């Protein structure tokens, strides 16, 4: 217990002294863990085998988006919501959750699909197809889960730790997202071709 308190205290100090660096480091670690877990849990897209070896290129794509394009903007987004709606009233929390889920979640999810598709070499057409085919089904599931998590996160969790909460919840959330993004594309299912990317939605916070 003393060790955990010490680690948490050190994390608090880092968030105060180096918030951006800490956010990037925290996101990198948790996204590596999340993607690694999802690769083990979700069957291989072609054989159904979970023991095909770790796809480090996929993990690198995920972490590239999370660390360089998501972590700091998400931290600033939560700070902005807190400035716009500083009180803990029901109306303020509802407004923050509404903006988070109505604006931030779709933009982050679509951006993740686009960036990882481009990094995989699928081009703009591949990215466009991924967004059109997967965005709304993913968001529908997202909206069944994340509004409740964010209602707690944006009302009782200190602003400095909100990204940590989101990244931590993303660990089990990624299991669904990995299945969603690795399943056969509707456009190629008839020929047996499969998609080659595994993506993480964050969403959402």
Backbone as CSV, one residue per row, in Angstrom:
resi,resn,N_x,N_y,N_z,CA_x,CA_y,CA_z,C_x,C_y,C_z
1,UNK,0.822,-1.206,0.000,0.000,0.000,0.000,0.860,1.260,0.000
2,UNK,1.911,1.233,0.778,2.818,2.383,0.826,3.460,2.617,-0.538
3,UNK,3.775,1.514,-1.223,4.368,1.634,-2.561,3.389,2.291,-3.526
4,UNK,2.118,1.881,-3.469,1.111,2.459,-4.345,0.914,3.949,-4.068
5,UNK,0.921,4.302,-2.780,0.792,5.723,-2.435,1.973,6.521,-2.963
6,UNK,3.162,5.925,-2.890,4.345,6.602,-3.394,4.292,6.800,-4.896
7,UNK,3.849,5.761,-5.621,3.737,5.853,-7.077,2.702,6.900,-7.459
8,UNK,1.560,6.880,-6.763,0.509,7.842,-7.065,0.971,9.266,-6.754
9,UNK,1.705,9.426,-5.669,2.232,10.748,-5.333,3.203,11.248,-6.369
10,UNK,4.061,10.355,-6.861,5.014,10.731,-7.903,4.284,11.113,-9.185
11,UNK,3.226,10.376,-9.495,2.437,10.688,-10.689,1.789,12.067,-10.555
12,UNK,1.254,12.371,-9.360,0.655,13.686,-9.131,1.662,14.809,-9.346
13,UNK,2.878,14.601,-8.831,3.916,15.630,-8.994,4.274,15.817,-10.455
14,UNK,4.362,14.720,-11.189,4.686,14.808,-12.617,3.587,15.532,-13.389
15,UNK,2.322,15.266,-13.036,1.214,15.925,-13.715,1.241,17.423,-13.485
16,UNK,1.718,17.856,-12.321,1.792,19.280,-12.016,3.010,19.915,-12.687
17,UNK,4.163,19.229,-12.610,5.412,19.801,-13.099,5.587,19.638,-14.611
18,UNK,5.185,18.487,-15.148,5.353,18.215,-16.584,4.071,17.570,-17.131
19,UNK,2.985,18.312,-17.211,1.707,17.718,-17.594,1.695,17.096,-18.991
20,UNK,2.289,17.771,-19.981,2.264,17.235,-21.341,3.099,15.972,-21.467
21,UNK,4.311,16.006,-20.911,5.181,14.831,-20.974,4.547,13.649,-20.260
22,UNK,3.939,13.908,-19.119,3.297,12.845,-18.355,2.101,12.275,-19.106
23,UNK,1.320,13.150,-19.746,0.164,12.684,-20.520,0.602,11.792,-21.676
24,UNK,1.668,12.192,-22.367,2.170,11.387,-23.487,2.707,10.047,-22.989
25,UNK,3.463,10.064,-21.898,4.030,8.826,-21.356,2.930,7.890,-20.883
26,UNK,1.953,8.435,-20.159,0.839,7.633,-19.664,0.045,7.018,-20.807
27,UNK,-0.233,7.824,-21.832,-0.975,7.327,-22.986,-0.194,6.248,-23.725
28,UNK,1.098,6.458,-23.899,1.931,5.474,-24.597,1.887,4.124,-23.891
29,UNK,2.112,4.122,-22.581,2.141,2.868,-21.825,0.795,2.148,-21.893
30,UNK,-0.289,2.890,-21.624,-1.603,2.250,-21.569,-2.090,1.807,-22.938
31,UNK,-1.716,2.537,-24.000,-2.130,2.106,-25.330,-1.335,0.893,-25.802
32,UNK,-0.069,0.798,-25.411,0.705,-0.414,-25.726,0.080,-1.617,-25.020
33,UNK,-0.233,-1.446,-23.740,-0.860,-2.531,-22.977,-2.202,-2.909,-23.596
34,UNK,-3.003,-1.907,-23.931,-4.333,-2.149,-24.484,-4.271,-2.893,-25.810
35,UNK,-3.417,-2.420,-26.718,-3.341,-3.070,-28.021,-2.760,-4.471,-27.913
36,UNK,-1.797,-4.648,-27.022,-1.212,-5.976,-26.826,-2.257,-6.942,-26.289
37,UNK,-3.050,-6.479,-25.322,-4.102,-7.324,-24.764,-5.142,-7.661,-25.810
38,UNK,-5.507,-6.677,-26.614,-6.526,-6.920,-27.635,-6.044,-7.917,-28.674
39,UNK,-4.756,-7.890,-29.002,-4.223,-8.849,-29.959,-4.243,-10.270,-29.400
40,UNK,-4.099,-10.401,-28.101,-4.131,-11.729,-27.484,-5.569,-12.238,-27.362
41,UNK,-6.477,-11.343,-26.975,-7.864,-11.751,-26.735,-8.619,-11.969,-28.033
42,UNK,-8.484,-11.029,-28.985,-9.216,-11.125,-30.245,-8.525,-12.118,-31.165
43,UNK,-9.268,-13.064,-31.749,-8.650,-14.051,-32.656,-8.002,-13.394,-33.851
44,UNK,-6.972,-14.061,-34.367,-6.357,-13.596,-35.602,-7.418,-13.517,-36.693
45,UNK,-7.411,-12.419,-37.461,-8.495,-12.164,-38.398,-8.600,-13.196,-39.504
46,UNK,-7.534,-13.912,-39.812,-7.608,-14.851,-40.920,-7.747,-16.291,-40.458
47,UNK,-7.081,-16.670,-39.366,-7.061,-18.071,-38.964,-7.849,-18.342,-37.706
48,UNK,-8.204,-17.304,-36.944,-8.863,-17.512,-35.667,-7.893,-17.896,-34.574
49,UNK,-6.608,-17.906,-34.862,-5.591,-18.289,-33.887,-5.112,-17.058,-33.136
50,UNK,-5.045,-17.162,-31.804,-4.557,-16.036,-30.999,-3.046,-16.085,-30.821
51,UNK,-2.366,-17.072,-31.378,-0.931,-17.234,-31.143,-0.135,-17.032,-32.431
52,UNK,-0.453,-16.014,-33.184,0.233,-15.734,-34.443,1.414,-14.785,-34.268
53,UNK,1.695,-14.392,-33.050,2.778,-13.458,-32.818,2.251,-12.035,-32.749
54,UNK,2.972,-11.204,-32.034,2.517,-9.832,-31.840,2.771,-8.999,-33.086
55,UNK,1.769,-8.221,-33.476,1.871,-7.333,-34.629,2.362,-5.981,-34.132
56,UNK,3.684,-5.791,-34.126,4.258,-4.567,-33.594,3.994,-3.367,-34.483
57,UNK,3.805,-3.590,-35.782,3.489,-2.480,-36.682,2.134,-1.894,-36.321
58,UNK,1.186,-2.764,-36.017,-0.139,-2.302,-35.597,-0.042,-1.516,-34.296
59,UNK,0.705,-2.047,-33.337,0.875,-1.345,-32.064,1.532,0.015,-32.271
60,UNK,2.512,0.064,-33.162,3.192,1.334,-33.436,2.229,2.351,-34.030
61,UNK,1.337,1.905,-34.913,0.356,2.829,-35.482,-0.573,3.368,-34.402
62,UNK,-1.021,2.470,-33.522,-1.920,2.882,-32.455,-1.249,3.886,-31.526
63,UNK,-0.033,3.569,-31.124,0.681,4.423,-30.177,1.060,5.752,-30.822
64,UNK,1.375,5.730,-32.105,1.696,6.978,-32.800,0.530,7.946,-32.732
65,UNK,-0.667,7.431,-32.968,-1.840,8.292,-32.878,-2.075,8.725,-31.429
66,UNK,-2.047,7.767,-30.509,-2.352,8.076,-29.116,-1.381,9.056,-28.487
67,UNK,-0.092,8.828,-28.699,0.926,9.645,-28.033,1.082,11.020,-28.676
68,UNK,1.042,11.074,-30.005,1.376,12.320,-30.690,0.172,13.145,-31.140
69,UNK,-0.983,12.505,-31.328,-2.142,13.236,-31.844,-3.331,13.252,-30.882
70,UNK,-3.270,12.434,-29.834,-4.418,12.352,-28.935,-4.136,12.877,-27.530
71,UNK,-3.028,12.495,-26.935,-2.782,12.740,-25.512,-2.891,14.215,-25.125
72,UNK,-2.090,15.063,-25.732,-2.081,16.480,-25.353,-3.378,17.181,-25.757
73,UNK,-3.898,16.981,-26.985,-5.191,17.587,-27.312,-6.311,17.160,-26.358
74,UNK,-6.322,15.882,-25.953,-7.356,15.426,-25.022,-7.217,16.117,-23.679
75,UNK,-5.981,16.272,-23.208,-5.739,16.969,-21.950,-6.240,18.407,-22.029
76,UNK,-5.969,19.077,-23.154,-6.417,20.455,-23.338,-7.940,20.524,-23.484
77,UNK,-8.516,19.505,-24.092,-9.967,19.461,-24.250,-10.660,19.413,-22.883
78,UNK,-10.161,18.575,-21.987,-10.764,18.489,-20.653,-10.594,19.793,-19.883
79,UNK,-9.446,20.430,-20.064,-9.224,21.719,-19.404,-10.192,22.773,-19.954
80,UNK,-10.445,22.718,-21.260,-11.368,23.664,-21.881,-12.790,23.447,-21.364
81,UNK,-13.217,22.202,-21.291,-14.539,21.912,-20.753,-14.675,22.413,-19.320
82,UNK,-13.588,22.258,-18.565,-13.625,22.697,-17.176,-13.727,24.224,-17.075
83,UNK,-13.112,24.949,-18.016,-13.212,26.405,-18.013,-14.606,26.863,-18.442
84,UNK,-15.163,26.186,-19.418,-16.493,26.549,-19.901,-17.583,26.257,-18.868
85,UNK,-17.429,25.124,-18.185,-18.444,24.693,-17.221,-17.753,24.323,-15.904
86,UNK,-17.359,25.313,-15.108,-16.553,25.049,-13.910,-17.315,24.419,-12.741
87,UNK,-18.618,24.553,-12.726,-19.365,24.045,-11.572,-19.610,22.542,-11.707
88,UNK,-20.011,21.938,-10.589,-20.313,20.503,-10.573,-21.807,20.258,-10.597
89,UNK,-22.566,21.245,-11.048,-24.016,21.096,-11.107,-24.415,20.082,-12.172
90,UNK,-25.629,19.588,-12.059,-26.116,18.601,-13.016,-26.105,19.160,-14.435
91,UNK,-26.487,20.434,-14.580,-26.495,21.046,-15.901,-25.116,21.153,-16.514
92,UNK,-24.120,21.524,-15.697,-22.747,21.643,-16.190,-22.187,20.293,-16.609
93,UNK,-22.421,19.283,-15.783,-21.937,17.937,-16.107,-22.603,17.432,-17.381
94,UNK,-23.909,17.658,-17.515,-24.627,17.232,-18.712,-24.076,17.927,-19.957
95,UNK,-23.761,19.218,-19.829,-23.204,19.962,-20.963,-21.835,19.424,-21.356
96,UNK,-21.001,19.146,-20.351,-19.657,18.617,-20.635,-19.732,17.243,-21.292
97,UNK,-20.591,16.382,-20.764,-20.725,15.042,-21.349,-21.306,15.139,-22.758
98,UNK,-22.287,16.026,-22.950,-22.880,16.191,-24.270,-21.867,16.646,-25.310
99,UNK,-21.054,17.634,-24.955,-20.016,18.100,-25.876,-18.957,17.031,-26.106
100,UNK,-18.580,16.346,-25.041,-17.553,15.321,-25.160,-18.002,14.196,-26.089
101,UNK,-19.230,13.754,-25.900,-19.717,12.630,-26.693,-20.262,13.045,-28.056
102,UNK,-20.704,14.291,-28.169,-21.252,14.746,-29.437,-20.234,15.353,-30.376
103,UNK,-19.122,15.833,-29.827,-18.089,16.486,-30.647,-16.773,15.720,-30.597
104,UNK,-16.244,15.570,-29.384,-14.918,14.982,-29.244,-14.874,13.505,-29.644
105,UNK,-15.855,12.720,-29.206,-15.830,11.282,-29.502,-15.878,10.983,-31.001
106,UNK,-16.808,11.577,-31.767,-16.804,11.309,-33.211,-15.530,11.778,-33.905
107,UNK,-15.029,12.972,-33.527,-13.821,13.481,-34.163,-12.611,12.599,-33.861
108,UNK,-12.478,12.173,-32.605,-11.341,11.332,-32.234,-11.411,9.978,-32.932
109,UNK,-12.599,9.378,-32.936,-12.763,8.066,-33.553,-12.493,8.125,-35.050
110,UNK,-13.075,9.105,-35.723,-12.839,9.246,-37.162,-11.372,9.525,-37.452
111,UNK,-10.756,10.375,-36.640,-9.333,10.694,-36.836,-8.464,9.458,-36.671
112,UNK,-8.794,8.634,-35.694,-8.044,7.392,-35.480,-8.131,6.487,-36.689
113,UNK,-9.337,6.315,-37.227,-9.510,5.489,-38.417,-8.713,6.039,-39.599
114,UNK,-8.769,7.341,-39.792,-8.086,7.957,-40.926,-6.575,7.841,-40.792
115,UNK,-6.045,8.234,-39.626,-4.590,8.255,-39.438,-3.995,6.859,-39.533
116,UNK,-4.596,5.887,-38.865,-4.034,4.538,-38.905,-4.156,3.915,-40.293
117,UNK,-5.228,4.244,-41.009,-5.350,3.753,-42.387,-4.252,4.339,-43.270
118,UNK,-3.983,5.632,-43.107,-2.919,6.266,-43.887,-1.559,5.688,-43.528
119,UNK,-1.319,5.462,-42.228,-0.042,4.887,-41.807,0.139,3.471,-42.345
120,UNK,-0.960,2.786,-42.554,-0.878,1.428,-43.093,-0.729,1.419,-44.612
121,UNK,-0.844,2.600,-45.216,-0.673,2.688,-46.661,-1.939,2.479,-47.457
122,UNK,-3.105,2.619,-46.814,-4.359,2.391,-47.513,-4.809,3.601,-48.326
123,UNK,-4.206,4.765,-48.070,-4.556,5.960,-48.814,-5.873,6.567,-48.357
124,UNK,-6.227,7.674,-49.004,-7.434,8.395,-48.614,-8.699,7.588,-48.883
125,UNK,-8.707,6.809,-49.950,-9.888,6.000,-50.253,-10.093,4.930,-49.186
126,UNK,-9.004,4.300,-48.777,-9.105,3.299,-47.733,-9.561,3.904,-46.419
127,UNK,-9.047,5.091,-46.111,-9.452,5.773,-44.886,-10.926,6.152,-44.945
128,UNK,-11.355,6.663,-46.093,-12.750,7.062,-46.276,-13.674,5.850,-46.122
129,UNK,-13.288,4.738,-46.700,-14.097,3.516,-46.600,-14.186,3.039,-45.150
130,UNK,-13.070,3.110,-44.443,-13.058,2.682,-43.046,-14.002,3.532,-42.207
131,UNK,-13.945,4.834,-42.400,-14.811,5.732,-41.633,-16.282,5.466,-41.959
132,UNK,-16.597,5.352,-43.248,-17.986,5.137,-43.654,-18.532,3.814,-43.127
133,UNK,-17.708,2.790,-43.121,-18.173,1.465,-42.731,-18.196,1.248,-41.221
134,UNK,-17.251,1.851,-40.495,-17.089,1.506,-39.081,-17.444,2.601,-38.081
135,UNK,-17.503,3.855,-38.513,-17.660,4.941,-37.535,-18.965,4.836,-36.747
136,UNK,-20.092,4.801,-37.430,-21.371,4.799,-36.718,-21.606,3.540,-35.894
137,UNK,-21.296,2.334,-36.393,-21.453,1.162,-35.519,-20.604,1.251,-34.254
138,UNK,-19.384,1.778,-34.386,-18.518,1.924,-33.214,-19.080,2.963,-32.253
139,UNK,-19.547,4.078,-32.785,-20.090,5.136,-31.931,-21.357,4.694,-31.226
140,UNK,-22.171,3.874,-31.872,-23.405,3.420,-31.217,-23.091,2.625,-29.955
141,UNK,-22.073,1.786,-30.037,-21.663,1.043,-28.835,-21.009,1.989,-27.836
142,UNK,-20.179,2.899,-28.353,-19.526,3.889,-27.505,-20.540,4.657,-26.668
143,UNK,-21.642,5.078,-27.293,-22.639,5.897,-26.602,-23.459,5.102,-25.592
144,UNK,-23.355,3.787,-25.637,-24.016,2.965,-24.613,-23.162,2.841,-23.352
145,UNK,-21.885,3.199,-23.453,-20.953,2.977,-22.343,-20.348,4.278,-21.829
146,UNK,-19.766,5.057,-22.731,-18.936,6.187,-22.313,-19.668,7.354,-21.674
147,UNK,-20.913,7.677,-22.032,-21.568,8.792,-21.334,-21.633,8.600,-19.823
148,UNK,-21.854,7.361,-19.384,-21.935,7.097,-17.944,-20.558,7.236,-17.290
149,UNK,-19.529,6.722,-17.988,-18.172,6.848,-17.461,-17.758,8.307,-17.412
150,UNK,-18.062,9.043,-18.467,-17.666,10.441,-18.523,-18.457,11.313,-17.551
151,UNK,-19.686,10.933,-17.251,-20.460,11.690,-16.270,-19.753,11.674,-14.916
152,UNK,-19.179,10.524,-14.573,-18.415,10.412,-13.320,-17.065,11.103,-13.470
153,UNK,-16.402,10.825,-14.590,-15.060,11.370,-14.822,-15.057,12.899,-14.819
154,UNK,-16.057,13.504,-15.471,-16.082,14.956,-15.622,-16.726,15.679,-14.437
155,UNK,-17.206,14.915,-13.461,-17.839,15.556,-12.311,-17.044,15.395,-11.019
156,UNK,-16.406,14.237,-10.828,-15.731,14.001,-9.541,-14.220,13.808,-9.654
157,UNK,-13.725,13.489,-10.835,-12.282,13.265,-11.006,-11.595,14.602,-11.259
158,UNK,-10.501,14.905,-10.561,-9.761,16.153,-10.815,-9.322,16.233,-12.282
159,UNK,-9.341,17.423,-12.885,-9.008,17.565,-14.307,-7.680,16.920,-14.709
160,UNK,-6.681,16.987,-13.850,-5.367,16.446,-14.206,-5.383,14.937,-14.415
161,UNK,-6.404,14.248,-13.850,-6.423,12.791,-13.904,-7.483,12.241,-14.855
162,UNK,-8.170,13.114,-15.569,-9.255,12.639,-16.424,-8.750,11.833,-17.618
163,UNK,-7.615,12.236,-18.193,-7.042,11.462,-19.293,-6.598,10.088,-18.808
164,UNK,-6.080,10.007,-17.589,-5.675,8.720,-17.019,-6.876,7.801,-16.888
165,UNK,-8.005,8.323,-16.433,-9.221,7.516,-16.304,-9.655,6.990,-17.666
166,UNK,-9.662,7.872,-18.667,-10.071,7.461,-20.010,-9.153,6.384,-20.557
167,UNK,-7.845,6.585,-20.450,-6.895,5.603,-20.971,-7.017,4.266,-20.249
168,UNK,-7.279,4.307,-18.949,-7.405,3.081,-18.176,-8.648,2.295,-18.590
169,UNK,-9.767,3.003,-18.783,-10.999,2.339,-19.209,-10.857,1.798,-20.623
170,UNK,-9.975,2.416,-21.419,-9.770,1.960,-22.796,-9.165,0.561,-22.869
171,UNK,-8.571,0.086,-21.791,-7.958,-1.244,-21.840,-9.014,-2.306,-22.147
172,UNK,-10.096,-2.435,-21.353,-11.129,-3.409,-21.740,-11.945,-2.975,-22.957
173,UNK,-12.122,-1.662,-23.128,-12.891,-1.158,-24.274,-12.266,-1.578,-25.590
174,UNK,-10.945,-1.666,-25.628,-10.237,-2.001,-26.859,-10.537,-3.402,-27.358
175,UNK,-10.919,-4.308,-26.467,-11.237,-5.669,-26.906,-12.360,-5.628,-27.947
176,UNK,-13.400,-4.856,-27.658,-14.483,-4.702,-28.640,-13.996,-4.006,-29.900
177,UNK,-13.256,-2.915,-29.725,-12.823,-2.128,-30.874,-11.912,-2.951,-31.779
178,UNK,-11.060,-3.751,-31.180,-10.165,-4.592,-31.978,-10.967,-5.563,-32.826
179,UNK,-11.974,-6.173,-32.229,-12.821,-7.079,-33.011,-13.524,-6.313,-34.121
180,UNK,-14.026,-5.129,-33.784,-14.769,-4.321,-34.748,-13.901,-3.948,-35.940
181,UNK,-12.653,-3.607,-35.683,-11.802,-3.114,-36.764,-11.021,-4.212,-37.466
182,UNK,-10.961,-5.404,-36.897,-10.237,-6.499,-37.537,-11.141,-7.468,-38.268
183,UNK,-12.462,-7.346,-38.062,-13.365,-8.261,-38.757,-13.339,-7.968,-40.249
184,UNK,-13.814,-8.920,-41.027,-13.783,-8.748,-42.473,-14.598,-7.541,-42.890
185,UNK,-14.057,-6.816,-43.860,-14.778,-5.687,-44.417,-15.983,-6.186,-45.187
186,UNK,-17.097,-5.465,-45.084,-18.287,-5.848,-45.830,-18.032,-5.862,-47.327
187,UNK,-17.137,-4.985,-47.759,-16.866,-4.874,-49.199,-16.027,-6.029,-49.718
188,UNK,-15.319,-6.733,-48.800,-14.409,-7.794,-49.267,-14.796,-9.156,-48.725
189,UNK,-15.855,-9.237,-47.911,-16.206,-10.483,-47.253,-16.530,-11.576,-48.250
190,UNK,-17.154,-11.212,-49.384,-17.550,-12.207,-50.361,-16.355,-12.909,-50.971
191,UNK,-15.223,-12.263,-51.038,-14.038,-12.861,-51.637,-13.112,-13.449,-50.604
192,UNK,-13.455,-13.284,-49.340,-12.612,-13.836,-48.278,-11.465,-12.947,-47.898
193,UNK,-11.356,-11.764,-48.523,-10.290,-10.848,-48.164,-10.587,-10.245,-46.812
194,UNK,-9.556,-9.824,-46.098,-9.758,-9.279,-44.759,-9.055,-7.961,-44.599
195,UNK,-9.538,-7.186,-43.643,-8.860,-5.951,-43.284,-7.575,-6.284,-42.541
196,UNK,-6.618,-5.391,-42.573,-5.324,-5.680,-41.973,-4.964,-4.757,-40.828
197,UNK,-5.903,-3.963,-40.336,-5.543,-3.068,-39.274,-6.322,-3.344,-38.003
198,UNK,-5.747,-3.030,-36.884,-6.449,-3.067,-35.622,-6.393,-1.689,-35.042
199,UNK,-7.533,-1.105,-34.764,-7.572,0.280,-34.351,-8.155,0.406,-32.960
200,UNK,-7.770,1.473,-32.235,-8.342,1.711,-30.931,-9.121,3.005,-30.929
201,UNK,-10.345,2.978,-30.369,-11.132,4.187,-30.229,-10.989,4.700,-28.825
202,UNK,-10.821,5.840,-28.777,-10.725,6.374,-27.471,-11.811,7.147,-27.046
203,UNK,-11.811,7.233,-27.331,-12.931,7.998,-27.336,-13.335,8.805,-26.314
204,UNK,-12.773,8.667,-25.428,-14.000,9.314,-25.248,-14.011,9.976,-23.984
205,UNK,-13.020,10.128,-23.986,-12.887,11.049,-23.123,-11.940,11.968,-23.487
